[in-house]
Amino acid sequence: MTDSGRRSRMPVTETTVRGEDWYGRDLDGDEFERVEFIDVDMTELTSSGAVFTECTFLNVKFNVSSHTESAFVNCTFTRCNFFDTSFTRCKLTGSQFDGCEFGLLKVVGGNWSFTSFQKAELRGADFTGVRLREADLGYARCQEATFAGCDLSASWFEGADFSGATLRGSDLTGLDPRNTTLRGAVIDDRQAVAIVEALGLVVLPA
C-alpha cells in the first residue's frame, strides 16, 4: 500500500509553451523534456510514440485527443480536461493529476504505476488491462467506473468510492472494504473471497 501523503514535487521545467493552439496536431515520435504547458489547446490532438518527461500541464485541454504508445513520465497535470480522451498502451508512471476532469476517459493497456489520482473525479472512466501498481486512489470518486483486468496491487484506496463500479479481474490486493465504498460494485468470485478475508472472516469450501 502506498503512503497517501507521499507526493513527489512538481518537476523543474526549463521551457514554457503558453496559450498555443495545438488543435488537431499530430505528434509522431516527438519528445519533450521539462516543458511547462500552460493554457494550451490540445483538443483532438493525436500522439503516437511521443514522449513527455517531467513536464507540467496547467489548464490544458486534452478533449477528444488520442494517444497510442506514448509516454508521460513523472508529469504533473493540474486543472486539465480529459473529456473523451483515449490512451492506448501508454506509459504514465509517476505522474500526478490534480483538479482534472476525466469525463468518458478510456485507457487500454499500458503502465500507470505510481500515478496519483488522489480525490480525482473518475466517475464513468474506463481502465482496461492497465498496470496501476501502487497508484494513489485515496478519496477518489470512482462511481460507475470500470477497472477491468487491472493490476491495482499495493495501491492506496482509503476513502475511495467505487459504488456501481466494475472491478472484475483486477488485483485489489491492499483494498480494505472497511474504509472503501463498494456498494453495488461488480466483482468476481476470487475478489469476493479476498474482500471477505480482508474483513477477518474465514472462507471454507461448501
SULWOVEN-V374679 format. One record per backbone hydrogen bond with DSSP energy under -0.5 kcal/mol. CO is the residue of the C=O (numbers start at 1). NH is the residue of the N-H. E is the energy in kcal/mol with one decimal. If there is no record, write none. Layout:
BEGIN
co->{CO & CO}
nh->{NH & NH}
e->{E & E}
END
This chain:
BEGIN
co->{2 & 3 & 5 & 11 & 15 & 16 & 17 & 20 & 20 & 22 & 25 & 25 & 26 & 27 & 27 & 30 & 32 & 34 & 34 & 35 & 35 & 36 & 36 & 37 & 38 & 40 & 40 & 41 & 42 & 43 & 45 & 46 & 47 & 48 & 50 & 51 & 51 & 52 & 52 & 53 & 55 & 56 & 57 & 58 & 60 & 60 & 61 & 62 & 63 & 65 & 66 & 67 & 68 & 70 & 71 & 72 & 73 & 75 & 76 & 76 & 77 & 78 & 80 & 80 & 81 & 82 & 83 & 85 & 86 & 87 & 87 & 88 & 90 & 90 & 91 & 92 & 93 & 95 & 96 & 98 & 100 & 101 & 102 & 103 & 105 & 106 & 107 & 108 & 110 & 110 & 111 & 112 & 113 & 115 & 115 & 116 & 117 & 120 & 120 & 121 & 122 & 125 & 125 & 126 & 126 & 127 & 128 & 130 & 130 & 131 & 132 & 133 & 135 & 135 & 136 & 137 & 138 & 140 & 140 & 141 & 142 & 143 & 145 & 146 & 148 & 150 & 150 & 151 & 152 & 153 & 154 & 155 & 156 & 157 & 158 & 160 & 160 & 161 & 162 & 163 & 165 & 165 & 166 & 167 & 168 & 170 & 171 & 172 & 173 & 173 & 175 & 176 & 179 & 180 & 181 & 182 & 183 & 185 & 186 & 186 & 188 & 189 & 190 & 191 & 192 & 193 & 194 & 195 & 196 & 196 & 197 & 201 & 202}
nh->{4 & 6 & 7 & 13 & 36 & 18 & 38 & 22 & 41 & 25 & 27 & 46 & 28 & 29 & 48 & 51 & 53 & 14 & 15 & 37 & 56 & 17 & 38 & 58 & 19 & 42 & 61 & 22 & 45 & 24 & 66 & 27 & 68 & 29 & 71 & 32 & 53 & 54 & 73 & 34 & 76 & 37 & 78 & 39 & 62 & 81 & 42 & 65 & 44 & 86 & 47 & 88 & 49 & 91 & 52 & 75 & 54 & 96 & 57 & 78 & 98 & 59 & 82 & 101 & 62 & 85 & 64 & 106 & 67 & 89 & 108 & 69 & 92 & 111 & 72 & 95 & 74 & 116 & 77 & 79 & 121 & 82 & 105 & 84 & 126 & 87 & 128 & 89 & 112 & 131 & 92 & 115 & 94 & 117 & 136 & 97 & 120 & 122 & 141 & 102 & 125 & 127 & 146 & 107 & 128 & 148 & 109 & 132 & 151 & 112 & 135 & 114 & 137 & 156 & 117 & 140 & 119 & 142 & 161 & 122 & 145 & 124 & 166 & 127 & 129 & 152 & 171 & 132 & 155 & 134 & 2 & 157 & 137 & 160 & 139 & 162 & 181 & 142 & 165 & 144 & 167 & 186 & 147 & 170 & 149 & 172 & 152 & 175 & 154 & 155 & 177 & 179 & 159 & 182 & 162 & 185 & 164 & 187 & 167 & 168 & 192 & 193 & 194 & 195 & 196 & 197 & 198 & 199 & 199 & 201 & 200 & 203 & 204}
e->{-0.8 & -2.4 & -0.8 & -0.7 & -3.0 & -0.5 & -2.8 & -0.8 & -2.2 & -2.2 & -0.6 & -2.5 & -0.8 & -0.8 & -2.7 & -2.7 & -2.8 & -3.4 & -1.4 & -0.6 & -1.9 & -3.5 & -0.6 & -3.1 & -3.1 & -0.9 & -2.0 & -2.1 & -2.1 & -2.6 & -2.4 & -3.3 & -2.7 & -1.9 & -2.8 & -3.0 & -0.5 & -0.5 & -2.3 & -3.0 & -2.1 & -3.2 & -3.2 & -2.7 & -0.7 & -2.0 & -2.3 & -2.1 & -2.6 & -2.1 & -2.3 & -3.0 & -2.0 & -2.3 & -3.1 & -0.5 & -3.0 & -2.3 & -3.0 & -0.5 & -2.8 & -2.5 & -0.5 & -2.4 & -2.9 & -1.8 & -3.0 & -2.5 & -2.5 & -0.5 & -2.8 & -3.1 & -0.5 & -1.6 & -3.3 & -1.8 & -2.6 & -2.1 & -3.0 & -2.8 & -0.6 & -3.2 & -2.2 & -3.2 & -2.3 & -2.4 & -2.6 & -3.4 & -0.6 & -2.5 & -2.8 & -1.2 & -2.0 & -0.6 & -2.8 & -2.2 & -2.6 & -1.0 & -3.1 & -0.6 & -2.2 & -0.5 & -2.9 & -3.4 & -0.5 & -2.2 & -2.8 & -0.7 & -2.0 & -3.5 & -1.6 & -2.4 & -0.8 & -2.7 & -3.2 & -2.2 & -2.4 & -0.9 & -2.5 & -1.9 & -1.9 & -1.4 & -2.6 & -3.5 & -3.0 & -1.0 & -2.5 & -2.4 & -1.5 & -2.1 & -0.5 & -0.6 & -2.5 & -2.6 & -1.9 & -0.6 & -2.5 & -2.2 & -2.4 & -2.1 & -0.6 & -3.1 & -3.4 & -1.8 & -1.9 & -0.8 & -1.3 & -2.7 & -1.4 & -0.6 & -0.7 & -2.0 & -3.2 & -0.6 & -3.4 & -2.4 & -1.6 & -0.6 & -3.0 & -0.5 & -2.2 & -2.1 & -1.9 & -2.5 & -2.3 & -2.6 & -1.8 & -0.9 & -0.8 & -1.7 & -1.7 & -0.5 & -0.6}
END
